[in-house]
Amino acid sequence: MNQVHKFTPSIIVSATLALSGGFTATAYAAQGAEKIERIEVTGSRIKRSDMEGPSPVQSIGRDDIENMGYDNLQQLLERMPVAGNGTFSTRGNNQDSTANGSAAVSLRGLGADATLVLINGRRVSVSAFAEGITNSFVDINSIPVSAIERIDILKDGASAIYGSDAVAGVVNVILKKDIEGVELNLGYGGTDGPNYEETTASLVWGTSSEKSSASIIIDYFKNTSLSSNEMGSLGTANQAPYGGEDFRSSRGFPGYFYVDEVKTIDPDCPADKATASGSCLFDYGPYGYISPASERIGAISQFEYRFDNAITSFIEMAIQHNSSVAAGAPTPLDEDAGLTVPASHPNNPFGEDIAIGRYRTVDAGARQWDIESDTLRLVAGLRGEINDWSWEAAVQKGRSKSMQTGDRTQGWVRTDFLQQEIDAGSYNPFGGTFNDPEVIDRITTSLVRRGESHMTSFDANITGEAFDFGDGVVMMAAGIEYREEDVNDIPDDQFQRGLIFGTESVSASAEREQYAAYVEFSIPLSDSLELQLAGRYDDYSDFGNTTNPKIAFRWAPSDEITVRASWAQGFRAPSLAQIGLGPSQKSQFFVDTQRCEQTGLDCQALDYNIEFSGNPDLEAEESESWNIGFIWAPEADFGISVDIWSITQDNKIDEEEFGPIYAAECGNQNSTICVRLPATGGASLGTIQKVHSTFKNLSSQEVSGIDISGNYNHSLDDLGLLKFNLEWAYQDKFEKDGRDYTGEYGYPEHRWIFSSNWEIGQFNTNINISYVGEFEDTPDIDFDGNLDFDSNTSRMVDSQILVDLQTSYHVTEFTKVSLGVNNLLDEEPPFAIGDGDGDLYGYVSGVHNPRGRYLYTKVSFLF
């Protein structure tokens, strides 16, 4: 029986050193006196006696996770070179995000919805709140690091094995089991610049007998907030002094008005905030969070009981509660709010009825959400063996439930309440006035957004020796699956009635059923050549059915060399959010060039509202992928692998590109797609009120590159053991609708991480050096809504190297102390002008972490 944090060694360690293509060379197949135990390996349903199938899998073991020193799964996975554009976290979390408090990983940059996340080889329910309005994902913040035995990253299309969403690959989180004893872990860390702290604790308990085993893992994580106003130049939307753009909002304090239908700026607008077109700018940057405060507590338990008839029952239970906050600047109002000021208002300087244009209720305070998320997972099943066949059947229930709340003290202003106070002469909207707190109390409100997703599933499978084939045996796996899913995202009624302004409101409701059957064969064509054939049929209640095959082989012409190759088709079903989306808004900066050309007004990038709705007629995305690689392992302590890969997606679901919508519709004052307010002052075009958009099967994309993995262990005799590992990902193509994004904004060509570990006596020292390559800045150089990076050349966003260091010491056999520092050299994120959408503060938030140097200590006790 394994002790806590101990792995059973195997005679095939040396063979898997290079073949695993990951951080760890530990094998997990146990040897018995009479026969080798077969286990299921990520990327195949067939149970094998070794770790290596024909597909490239990077395995990150528990020791590797500990040595890297990260306290949550998101911090770990975003450093992996296989991750890319679309990986997101709570970093930069603000009230305009639609998935506050959550995190996800995007393999190959194809998006979190093209990456399948499994726990112990099974699907889990998606987050109740979609990211980016419709991007469904598994919230990896709900998986505590202390419960993880290892992480397998399958860097290959796997829809033929696992079904929808496995277009870019699979992240399979394997939980600890077979635990014996008790382990207590405590940790604390903080930055040495702006004040930011993390506290961690976990309790691991396990016991076993001849017929049963049980384990419980309790995990706690807490971090303080790191506010934007603590970050200097990274905390302002006005990046002009640093070489960027001025993205301050046109919804100002004070604001502007319409007097006799003429746009008129508030006379008290400071000169450094007034624009030529009559707007009074406001810097919302200092109001957000680089890292919002959060607290997470969860428990995972696993139980097994072996009956006398060789059947084993098992149960997995997991519960997680996360709380977080999200903040945003005070409520921004615009012409769509329809606010007016009567001539009789005691503070009205114009002496006549006027309309309020763009204005911000700064005196009501910054807006803030309190977010509570709960996930629940229950798996119960049976497994056993019949002759040479293994079988398993299980049912699963999963739920993700989230709630966002804001009370009257958190800046949420209702426009009808505000209008009443203006009409009564109690609220003064002129001159940047801070109104009486009693008046503020009368214009604010409490609100709530609720989301919930459910998943119920059943699966059954068999695997074993199908029949003899030449001198070998054909191995086979087959199974069936059934799954029900639903999601509901319900905003506050006050949002739906149009009484709340300035936040990215989302509503969605959809459900579906899905049936699937699959079969897989491993055929030994010779002693050195293995062929894998797999196929899967899926039937969905809402969009139809799909069949996806996979062909792969592994050829080992010698003990030193292995060649592998695979080809597969895949698919991704439209997310429930994409199908069932109700009217949902986000804001985007762009220049209203048509109004500018006709009137000379609004000639700088301003923030406008884009409103999306779902599309029940979406079709599934289809994909085709291939991988060719070779492994050279001339000795037990050295190995290197090289894989060339490609993924092509068709029918890619995307939001309609904004540029063509603007060009076709926004020159027409009467357009129902690009909705403008009535033109005033003799102008032919009014200010844009909102632009309608949706999601369609619009695009195709092709992504390709090369992965290189290397491992080397070197004994220093009395001076211990040195281990080296390199993971390098080179992306040479990310072509989407004829445009190549490689090397462009957020798509660096090169990512790598180099790790070195030195074990000597009771000491263990680990260093990680991670690299993200340079890429071009600003995909829309003139911010007119049309991406022009392929026809214009912008500046380059510099590459970045981060160094992490950790040293551990076993004080006794049962006590270990660790000291570490992440971002040892205190590297700041490289400067970026930004994209006019999410990156407005001088760096690329989805690629670079602005947290700075982080120091920590941890202590572990075994009982």
SEVO-293615 format. One line per field, with one value per residue (C-alpha): x, y, z; residue in one letter. Coordinates in steps of 0.001 Angstrom, whole numbers, padded with zeros to 6 digits. Layout:
east	X|...
north	Y|...
up	Z|...
code	A|...
***
This chain:
east	000000|001291|002201|001151|003167|004895|004603|005054|008193|008148|010622|009623|010745|013639|011452|008961|011592|011453|008208|005972|007010|006324|007791|007831|009425|007468|005442|002235|001857|002267|003903|002502|003966|001977|000874|001302|-001614|-003142|-004114|-005983|-003728|-004952|-005581|-006855|-009643|-007611|-005891|-002184|000805|002925|002371|002997|000386|000668|-000433|001784|000974|002715|002464|003052|003460|002743|006416|006714|003651|005102|008504|006985|005388|002069|-000971|-003668|-004108|-004456|-001017|000516|-001225|-000705|003070|002826|003965|001033|-001325|-002111|-004501|-007832|-006354|-007891|-008025|-009148|-006211|-007598|-011013|-013502|-017226|-017210|-016096|-018866|-017150|-015916|-013861|-013190|-010256|-009758|-007016|-006876|-004614|-002940|-004735|-007931|-010040|-011151|-014202|-011922|-010054|-011695|-011043|-011563|-011295|-010203|-011038|-014621|-016320|-017423|-020127|-019283|-019243|-022658|-021373|-019876|-016729|-016720|-020540|-020744|-017476|-018428|-015607|-014714|-013674|-010266|-010440|-012819|-010031|-007753|-004052|-003593|-005918|-003995|-001822|-000827|-002010|-001977|-002082|-003019|-001649|-003710|-007282|-009311|-012982|-012929|-012022|-013722|-016281|-017029|-014636|-011439|-010469|-007184|-006547|-007416|-006375|-007000|-006646|-005936|-006803|-004828|-005967|-004514|-003466|-002164|-001842|-002360|-000651|-001041|000209|000370|001560|001883|003288|003191|004640|007475|005969|002270|000729|-000666|-000838|-001872|-002655|-003064|-003839|-004752|-005440|-005012|-006203|-006376|-006718|-007107|-007694|-007633|-011069|-011534|-009905|-011005|-009512|-010578|-008791|-009750|-008208|-008246|-006955|-007240|-005699|-005988|-006787|-004253|-005903|-005198|-004595|-001537|000066|001240|001302|-000491|-003497|-004620|-006587|-004612|-001482|-000570|002211|003837|003604|000121|-003413|-005774|-008632|-010357|-014135|-016331|-018810|-017315|-017644|-018689|-020277|-021935|-025516|-027762|-028875|-031254|-030180|-026544|-023918|-022576|-019776|-020147|-018448|-016577|-014898|-011136|-009129|-007042|-010213|-012126|-012036|-012441|-015779|-017201|-016728|-015339|-013079|-012935|-010148|-011825|-008484|-007754|-011077|-010403|-008429|-005264|-006120|-009430|-009681|-010918|-011432|-011877|-012583|-013273|-013325|-012798|-013393|-012935|-014072|-013640|-014912|-013919|-016596|-015789|-016910|-014023|-016330|-015238|-017615|-016327|-017579|-016060|-017507|-016304|-017670|-016142|-017161|-015445|-016055|-014591|-015246|-015198|-014992|-015602|-015689|-018829|-021908|-021451|-024583|-025215|-027950|-029759|-030655|-032991|-032190|-033293|-032906|-035844|-035296|-036558|-033687|-031895|-028454|-029298|-026919|-028669|-032096|-034033|-034951|-031909|-030986|-028065|-025629|-022779|-022271|-020936|-022313|-018949|-020566|-022466|-019153|-017497|-019583|-018747|-019975|-019738|-019487|-020283|-019741|-020484|-019623|-020765|-019668|-020763|-019633|-020750|-019942|-018811|-015822|-014577|-013035|-014451|-011707|-009274|-011798|-012140|-015446|-016745|-020094|-020817|-023342|-022414|-024207|-022575|-023675|-022123|-023984|-022956|-024467|-023372|-024833|-024480|-026101|-026990|-023534|-021791|-022536|-025494|-027587|-031109|-031901|-035571|-034615|-031977|-034497|-036896|-034211|-033167|-036789|-037161|-034053|-032341|-029597|-027163|-025585|-023511|-019935|-018709|-020739|-020704|-024303|-025672|-025375|-029115|-029802|-027306|-029134|-032345|-030849|-029016|-030353|-029516|-029361|-028497|-027431|-027931|-026454|-026652|-025551|-026296|-024946|-026243|-024370|-024022|-021137|-020210|-017188|-015195|-011561|-009482|-008006|-010306|-008546|-005170|-003475|-000312|002034|000195|-003202|-005580|-006659|-010082|-012177|-015833|-018381|-021583|-022376|-025461|-025448|-028023|-026931|-028621|-027506|-029342|-027828|-030426|-029554|-031415|-034820|-033587|-031022|-033661|-035885|-033037|-032717|-029061|-026283|-022624|-022052|-021774|-025160|-025655|-028700|-028875|-031006|-030629|-030574|-029679|-029329|-026525|-025940|-022613|-020968|-017300|-014885|-011095|-008560|-004838|-003431|000125|001138|004566|006721|007680|004588|001276|-001791|-004599|-008052|-010869|-014290|-017098|-020725|-022494|-026135|-027287|-030902|-030405|-028090|-027899|-025220|-021591|-019137|-015420|-012545|-008939|-005956|-002594|000495|003631|006721|009784|012455|014992|015205|016401|013985|010197|008119|004479|001818|-001905|-004765|-008203|-011404|-013141|-016019|-017265|-020947|-022269|-022167|-025472|-024697|-024200|-027543|-029608|-028106|-030545|-029784|-026315|-023999|-020322|-018485|-015738|-013577|-013562|-013667|-017036|-015358|-018589|-019903|-016443|-016177|-019653|-019747|-016219|-017530|-016497|-013170|-011335|-011787|-014807|-016606|-019781|-022158|-022326|-025435|-025390|-028099|-027956|-028427|-030350|-029416|-025697|-023993|-021172|-017596|-015611|-011898|-009116|-005779|-002562|000666|003997|006730|009784|011454|015124|016088|019636|019957|017852|018649|018223|015449|014173|010960|009918|006311|005018|001289|-001582|-005247|-007786|-011208|-014183|-017542|-015818|-018414|-017511|-019125|-019739|-016690|-017445|-015762|-018080|-021159|-020021|-019205|-022535|-024864|-023437|-023641|-027445|-029179|-032236|-030402|-031905|-028527|-026362|-028815|-028101|-029709|-031546|-029198|-028882|-027460|-027917|-025767|-026826|-025797|-026523|-024361|-024261|-026620|-025760|-024653|-026454|-024458|-024749|-022766|-022546|-020607|-018334|-014786|-012201|-008796|-005626|-003052|000249|003592|006359|006725|010087|010478|013692|014664|018087|019122|022729|024145|026700|027500|027922|026635|023197|021104|020459|017336|016689|013526|012601|009169|009243|006254|006752|003641|004308|000714|-002539|-004486|-008073|-010163|-007030|-005278|-002243|-002269|001109|003349|000431|-001342|-001490|-000059|003698|005543|007680|006894|009116|009791|013076|013232|016189|015965|018821|018363|021083|020410|017444|017596|015666|016168|014112|014398|011944|012671|009682|009722|007023|008153|007517|004491|003081|001052|-002374|-004347|-006513|-003961|-006428|-009119|-011825|-013248|-011467|-008547|-005650|-002586|-002032|-001813|-000180|002837|002713|005411|006472|005524|008778|009418|009466|011484|010336|012447|010987|013107|012223|014289|012876|014429|013266|013765|012734|011287|007851|008428|009383|009897|009940|011014|010458|010100|008150|009351|012707|013972|010769|010153|007405|005101|006329|004523|001647|-000617|-003474|-006430|-009111|-011179|-009858|-006261|-006328|-003713|-000337|000095|-001525|-003446|-004026|-000295|001683|001253|001880|001980|005748|008064|006232|007904|006420|007040|005358|005543|004301|003731|003209|001513
north	000000|003447|005939|009558|011154|007862|006091|002398|002003|-000109|-001935|000266|003589|003874|003151|005851|008472|009915|008397|010160|013471|015180|016288|012933|009654|007720|004815|003735|000109|-002234|-005591|-008707|-012066|-013794|-011119|-007459|-005295|-003430|000198|002755|005448|008878|008803|005234|003206|000007|-001061|-001561|-002921|000151|003915|004495|004472|005938|009441|012118|012570|014932|013694|016017|014014|014964|015560|017859|019831|020234|021282|023997|025573|026729|026810|026335|024465|027563|028883|025553|024986|028495|027881|024787|025531|023586|026203|029228|032001|031547|030394|032686|033154|035546|037789|041172|040029|042878|043317|043358|039722|037175|034365|036109|034035|031202|029884|027597|026242|026473|023954|025075|028431|026937|028062|026612|025134|023048|021559|018666|018552|015206|014033|010404|009994|011249|014467|017021|019664|022967|026300|027825|031157|031123|033172|035741|035454|031962|030125|027067|025577|023500|025769|024405|026522|023830|021190|021488|020916|018902|016206|015669|012594|013595|015561|013999|016403|014581|016750|015111|015299|012733|013001|009373|008384|010975|012752|016453|019233|017142|019014|020446|017738|016575|017546|014520|015178|011958|012151|010565|007172|004239|006678|005351|007700|011397|014386|018027|020814|024509|027346|031108|033554|037117|039612|041931|044832|045716|043801|040447|037255|033610|031131|027404|024360|020762|017609|014227|011055|007506|003978|000526|-003090|-006291|-005593|-001846|001553|005073|008538|012097|015249|018658|021692|025403|028369|032081|035117|038802|041319|043071|046287|048037|051319|049673|048892|052297|052462|049086|050496|053251|053211|056237|054605|057592|058782|055344|055006|053504|054702|056736|054313|056414|056186|058815|058231|060897|062690|065336|064364|066008|067017|067841|071464|072343|068935|070096|068028|070256|069319|070133|073502|072085|069283|069621|070530|067349|065263|067194|065876|067800|066070|067184|064188|064348|061329|059163|056789|053563|051708|052151|050595|046989|044108|042541|039626|039722|038422|034836|031952|028293|025254|021776|018118|015029|011495|008127|004732|001200|-002143|-005494|-008167|-011867|-012373|-010162|-007221|-003850|-001028|002535|005987|009397|012480|016043|019321|022749|026229|029270|032892|035871|039490|041518|045282|047937|051694|053621|053140|054532|055993|057024|058398|055074|055658|058471|060709|064355|067413|069833|073570|073955|071944|074220|073314|073406|076019|076060|077273|074857|071202|069170|065520|063810|062262|060282|060566|058477|058300|058410|059690|056375|054510|051730|048724|045386|041833|039232|035822|032463|029243|025669|022506|019019|015750|012205|009064|005552|002362|-001216|-002807|-006324|-008952|-011813|-014101|-011751|-008915|-005927|-004145|-001043|000739|004002|006769|010389|013493|016880|020395|023834|026657|030304|033481|037103|039663|043380|045465|049120|049989|048558|051205|049711|052640|052305|054797|055219|055980|058428|060182|060604|062268|064534|065556|066330|068528|066313|064894|067255|065740|068848|069822|066477|066945|064363|064222|063659|060021|059939|060766|058112|055567|056369|055851|052570|049034|045426|042801|039167|036980|033220|030452|026694|023787|020089|016903|013369|010587|006836|004932|001296|-000261|-003424|-003919|-007011|-009531|-009836|-012542|-013860|-012197|-013850|-014164|-011478|-010606|-007898|-005751|-004148|-001610|-000802|001245|003203|006563|008618|012221|014875|018499|021807|025329|028421|031878|034305|037980|040206|041356|044936|044167|042683|045731|048023|049759|048854|050163|049511|045819|042881|041315|037701|035445|031878|028761|025446|021677|018551|014772|012769|009078|007617|004291|003671|000892|000770|-001875|-002225|-004576|-005968|-006083|-007321|-007432|-003789|-002326|-001523|-000207|001637|001884|003751|005047|006795|007603|010462|011457|014818|015800|019329|019200|015627|012951|012535|009684|010180|007766|007627|005723|005628|003483|003049|001466|000556|-000659|-000831|-000435|003145|004485|004706|006287|007263|008764|009436|010795|011587|013416|015371|017657|020171|020484|024056|025061|025364|029049|029573|027954|029372|032838|035627|039306|039824|042816|043617|046879|047520|050502|051609|054754|055565|056460|057000|059577|061109|061504|063019|065249|065524|064075|060974|060718|058873|055349|055370|052565|051255|048387|045182|043071|039339|036737|032958|030893|027600|026676|026284|023187|021274|022275|019608|018965|016836|016351|014463|013932|012402|011972|010022|009220|008537|006994|005606|004999|004815|008368|010235|010666|013163|013284|015417|015657|017485|018170|019844|020578|021863|023095|023740|025312|027188|028933|032573|035888|037774|039892|043425|045233|043960|044611|048170|048760|047374|048844|051795|054259|053969|056056|053771|050443|047930|046193|049229|051201|054914|057569|060356|062662|066105|069501|068976|065810|062962|060207|060002|058436|054632|053171|049494|047079|043734|040567|036822|033593|031629|028821|031370|030299|027624|027537|025516|025292|023455|023279|021197|019958|018967|017193|016150|014410|013762|012392|012635|011066|013123|010195|011643|015007|013638|013416|016075|015938|018096|018493|020666|021225|023379|024263|025995|027122|027836|028413|029680|030457|031621|032567|033097|035206|033828|034854|033278|035871|038279|039604|036913|034196|033888|031365|030003|028862|026681|025680|024258|022542|021341|019415|018573|015961|015562|013955|015623|018619|019089|022217|022959|025747|026454|028856|029616|031597|033252|034620|038035|038851|041827|044411|045890|043712|046707|049476|052319|050880|051190|047723|046036|043733|044932|043157|041313|044533|046830|046402|047363|047375|044101|043002|041750|038187|037336|034932|034046|032161|030172|028646|026309|024466|021788|020140|017030|018089|014601|011580|013063|016812|018801|022557|024383|027900|029349|032353|032706|035338|035476|038389|040421|040727|043150|042224|043634|046765|046428|049056|046558|045403|047954|045228|043399|044646|048358|048775|048397|044608|041470|039987|036592|036018|037925|037991|041417|040107|040489|038579|036184|034539|031627|028953|025588|022877|019279|016803|013052|011075
up	000000|-000898|001774|001367|-001470|-002304|-005665|-006351|-008499|-011627|-013781|-016743|-015263|-017665|-020689|-019800|-019011|-022510|-023690|-021193|-022705|-019409|-016130|-014427|-015335|-012726|-014055|-012452|-013485|-010545|-010961|-009371|-008700|-011412|-013888|-014677|-013634|-016570|-016133|-018221|-019675|-020787|-024529|-024627|-023015|-023310|-020128|-020706|-018837|-019667|-019738|-023414|-026112|-029610|-028531|-026919|-023237|-020819|-017220|-014285|-011102|-007534|-006741|-009747|-008648|-005169|-006496|-008687|-005626|-007102|-004850|-007465|-010708|-012859|-011841|-012801|-016131|-017494|-017306|-019510|-023090|-024544|-023051|-025178|-026079|-024322|-021012|-018416|-014668|-011979|-012955|-013913|-012687|-012758|-012879|-016695|-016815|-017318|-015376|-012263|-009848|-012308|-014351|-017352|-019584|-023376|-025101|-028360|-028079|-029497|-026536|-023231|-024948|-027220|-024234|-022414|-018664|-016941|-013348|-013075|-016751|-016457|-017495|-014936|-015067|-016704|-014913|-014367|-015737|-019227|-019946|-022723|-022745|-024344|-023695|-021617|-019563|-016519|-013662|-012647|-009489|-008219|-008234|-005172|-005845|-002644|-004011|-007259|-007807|-011311|-014335|-017797|-020733|-023920|-026735|-029450|-030762|-028840|-029803|-030977|-027420|-025219|-027414|-027760|-026719|-027024|-030211|-028907|-026348|-022861|-019346|-017146|-013420|-011522|-007825|-005007|-003781|-001817|000892|004198|007162|007729|006171|007154|004863|005736|003526|003486|000954|-000269|-002717|-001728|-003636|-003478|-000596|-001728|000369|-000025|002758|002156|004259|003505|005457|003755|005462|004236|005535|004053|004868|002909|001439|001579|001403|002218|001875|002602|001461|002822|001121|001972|-000060|000591|-001068|-000398|-003100|-005265|-006440|-009703|-007882|-006270|-009631|-010823|-014627|-014853|-013010|-015365|-018615|-019827|-021211|-023410|-021055|-021371|-025149|-025376|-025991|-023854|-023187|-020559|-020753|-022403|-019583|-017346|-014040|-014792|-018088|-021049|-021901|-024833|-024767|-027612|-029064|-029133|-027341|-024581|-022186|-018502|-017976|-014969|-016923|-016313|-019382|-019237|-019452|-022122|-025705|-028942|-029563|-026229|-023949|-020417|-019891|-016781|-015705|-014577|-014388|-010661|-009661|-010707|-009246|-010585|-008284|-006412|-002864|-002805|-000426|-001373|000741|-000557|000340|-001787|-000571|-002245|-000998|-002326|-001107|-002612|-002417|-002192|-005794|-007062|-007708|-006328|-005521|-005522|-004641|-005336|-003692|-004069|-002791|-003233|-002081|-003587|-002737|-004516|-005406|-008584|-008801|-011395|-011686|-010676|-012850|-016395|-017974|-021564|-023785|-023752|-020102|-021196|-018232|-018315|-016108|-015886|-016249|-012686|-011213|-008729|-010109|-013833|-015303|-018692|-017560|-019787|-020038|-021076|-021639|-019901|-022378|-020856|-017116|-014253|-010705|-008971|-005773|-005481|-005262|-007216|-008170|-006614|-006959|-004229|-005903|-004320|-006280|-005219|-007105|-006245|-007823|-006962|-008776|-007773|-009616|-009799|-011471|-011831|-014083|-016122|-017352|-019143|-019415|-017089|-016837|-015116|-014819|-013032|-012593|-011944|-010743|-011059|-010288|-010528|-008845|-008759|-007415|-007774|-005429|-004919|-002212|-001860|-000540|-003602|-006205|-008086|-009351|-010784|-013512|-012549|-008943|-010188|-012453|-009539|-007426|-010321|-010930|-007228|-007372|-004779|-007002|-008693|-011870|-012653|-011895|-010560|-007372|-004565|-003442|000056|001258|002009|-001648|-002774|-000654|-002515|-006006|-005301|-005205|-004417|-007127|-007785|-010706|-010406|-012495|-012275|-014450|-013967|-015431|-014976|-016727|-016981|-018512|-018893|-020576|-021013|-021949|-022459|-024872|-027874|-029904|-030936|-033866|-035144|-032197|-030223|-028840|-030030|-027086|-027199|-025317|-025895|-024036|-023952|-022386|-021643|-020465|-019592|-019248|-018586|-017802|-016620|-016202|-014866|-014432|-012023|-013257|-012983|-015705|-017949|-017473|-018535|-015169|-014506|-016749|-017331|-016730|-019088|-018491|-019564|-019691|-020985|-020703|-022546|-022059|-024020|-023933|-025507|-026242|-027307|-028131|-028846|-029642|-029671|-030752|-030112|-032762|-032548|-036201|-035097|-031989|-032578|-034275|-032563|-034418|-032628|-034243|-032516|-033415|-031573|-032382|-030579|-030859|-029478|-028913|-030243|-033262|-034566|-034571|-035471|-035986|-035411|-036102|-034957|-036370|-034618|-034448|-032378|-033893|-031819|-034262|-031411|-027664|-028193|-030796|-030919|-033685|-033172|-035412|-035227|-037307|-035945|-036622|-033893|-033109|-030599|-029938|-029637|-025996|-024211|-023702|-027454|-028188|-025334|-024943|-024222|-024917|-023409|-023586|-023566|-024193|-026725|-027646|-031292|-033411|-034970|-038264|-040213|-037754|-037543|-041335|-041645|-038574|-037194|-033905|-031884|-033696|-030935|-029585|-027253|-025439|-027058|-026280|-028330|-027677|-028452|-028658|-029041|-032180|-031852|-035451|-034801|-036139|-034492|-035140|-036972|-036760|-038174|-036421|-036960|-035037|-036053|-033493|-032508|-029191|-028667|-025321|-025671|-021938|-018810|-017684|-020958|-023490|-026022|-028049|-031012|-032243|-035297|-035045|-036859|-036058|-038579|-037470|-039740|-038895|-036074|-033927|-033461|-032855|-036061|-036831|-035798|-038709|-041482|-039333|-038747|-042428|-043621|-041020|-039112|-042016|-041893|-039224|-039445|-039162|-036741|-036407|-035656|-033556|-033271|-031128|-032986|-034835|-033268|-034163|-037893|-037938|-040215|-037778|-034077|-031386|-031482|-028896|-029432|-032131|-032398|-033040|-032663|-032958|-036206|-037847|-039467|-039747|-040262|-038660|-038979|-036201|-036361|-034622|-033076|-029492|-028036|-024688|-023028|-019781|-018289|-014896|-013752|-010601|-008682|-006395|-002904|-004121|-004971|-008132|-010778|-012949|-015996|-018028|-021020|-022582|-025721|-027904|-031251|-033106|-036768|-037895|-036425|-039551|-039221|-042251|-044315|-041673|-039882|-036220|-035456|-033857|-033634|-030552|-027857|-030152|-029514|-031649|-028816|-025276|-023137|-019558|-018293|-014909|-012883|-009637|-007263|-004560|-001933|001402|003024|000655|-002580|-004698|-007797|-010367|-013186|-016013|-018229|-021462|-023553|-026899|-028411|-030536|-032386|-030498|-031257|-033727|-034725|-035184|-035824|-033508|-036128|-035436|-038350|-037558|-039702|-038265|-041532|-043543|-040972|-038750|-035108|-032442|-030798|-027296|-025783|-024715|-021019|-018874|-015353|-012818|-009902|-007141|-004273|-001641|000655|003691|005544|009138|010219|008483|009074|008693|005595|005291|001925|001048|-002399|-004612|-007849|-010321|-008570|-010688|-010170|-013911|-014888|-017770|-021090|-022219|-024688|-026242|-025951|-028014|-027094|-025471|-022401|-022415|-021703|-018982|-020671|-020671|-022099|-019169|-020785|-021348|-018719|-014949|-013340|-009760|-009311|-006982|-004652|-001647|000289|002886|003380|006000|005771|008600|008210|010945
code	M|N|Q|V|H|K|F|T|P|S|I|I|V|S|A|T|L|A|L|S|G|G|F|T|A|T|A|Y|A|A|Q|G|A|E|K|I|E|R|I|E|V|T|G|S|R|I|K|R|S|D|M|E|G|P|S|P|V|Q|S|I|G|R|D|D|I|E|N|M|G|Y|D|N|L|Q|Q|L|L|E|R|M|P|V|A|G|N|G|T|F|S|T|R|G|N|N|Q|D|S|T|A|N|G|S|A|A|V|S|L|R|G|L|G|A|D|A|T|L|V|L|I|N|G|R|R|V|S|V|S|A|F|A|E|G|I|T|N|S|F|V|D|I|N|S|I|P|V|S|A|I|E|R|I|D|I|L|K|D|G|A|S|A|I|Y|G|S|D|A|V|A|G|V|V|N|V|I|L|K|K|D|I|E|G|V|E|L|N|L|G|Y|G|G|T|D|G|P|N|Y|E|E|T|T|A|S|L|V|W|G|T|S|S|E|K|S|S|A|S|I|I|I|D|Y|F|K|N|T|S|L|S|S|N|E|M|G|S|L|G|T|A|N|Q|A|P|Y|G|G|E|D|F|R|S|S|R|G|F|P|G|Y|F|Y|V|D|E|V|K|T|I|D|P|D|C|P|A|D|K|A|T|A|S|G|S|C|L|F|D|Y|G|P|Y|G|Y|I|S|P|A|S|E|R|I|G|A|I|S|Q|F|E|Y|R|F|D|N|A|I|T|S|F|I|E|M|A|I|Q|H|N|S|S|V|A|A|G|A|P|T|P|L|D|E|D|A|G|L|T|V|P|A|S|H|P|N|N|P|F|G|E|D|I|A|I|G|R|Y|R|T|V|D|A|G|A|R|Q|W|D|I|E|S|D|T|L|R|L|V|A|G|L|R|G|E|I|N|D|W|S|W|E|A|A|V|Q|K|G|R|S|K|S|M|Q|T|G|D|R|T|Q|G|W|V|R|T|D|F|L|Q|Q|E|I|D|A|G|S|Y|N|P|F|G|G|T|F|N|D|P|E|V|I|D|R|I|T|T|S|L|V|R|R|G|E|S|H|M|T|S|F|D|A|N|I|T|G|E|A|F|D|F|G|D|G|V|V|M|M|A|A|G|I|E|Y|R|E|E|D|V|N|D|I|P|D|D|Q|F|Q|R|G|L|I|F|G|T|E|S|V|S|A|S|A|E|R|E|Q|Y|A|A|Y|V|E|F|S|I|P|L|S|D|S|L|E|L|Q|L|A|G|R|Y|D|D|Y|S|D|F|G|N|T|T|N|P|K|I|A|F|R|W|A|P|S|D|E|I|T|V|R|A|S|W|A|Q|G|F|R|A|P|S|L|A|Q|I|G|L|G|P|S|Q|K|S|Q|F|F|V|D|T|Q|R|C|E|Q|T|G|L|D|C|Q|A|L|D|Y|N|I|E|F|S|G|N|P|D|L|E|A|E|E|S|E|S|W|N|I|G|F|I|W|A|P|E|A|D|F|G|I|S|V|D|I|W|S|I|T|Q|D|N|K|I|D|E|E|E|F|G|P|I|Y|A|A|E|C|G|N|Q|N|S|T|I|C|V|R|L|P|A|T|G|G|A|S|L|G|T|I|Q|K|V|H|S|T|F|K|N|L|S|S|Q|E|V|S|G|I|D|I|S|G|N|Y|N|H|S|L|D|D|L|G|L|L|K|F|N|L|E|W|A|Y|Q|D|K|F|E|K|D|G|R|D|Y|T|G|E|Y|G|Y|P|E|H|R|W|I|F|S|S|N|W|E|I|G|Q|F|N|T|N|I|N|I|S|Y|V|G|E|F|E|D|T|P|D|I|D|F|D|G|N|L|D|F|D|S|N|T|S|R|M|V|D|S|Q|I|L|V|D|L|Q|T|S|Y|H|V|T|E|F|T|K|V|S|L|G|V|N|N|L|L|D|E|E|P|P|F|A|I|G|D|G|D|G|D|L|Y|G|Y|V|S|G|V|H|N|P|R|G|R|Y|L|Y|T|K|V|S|F|L|F
***
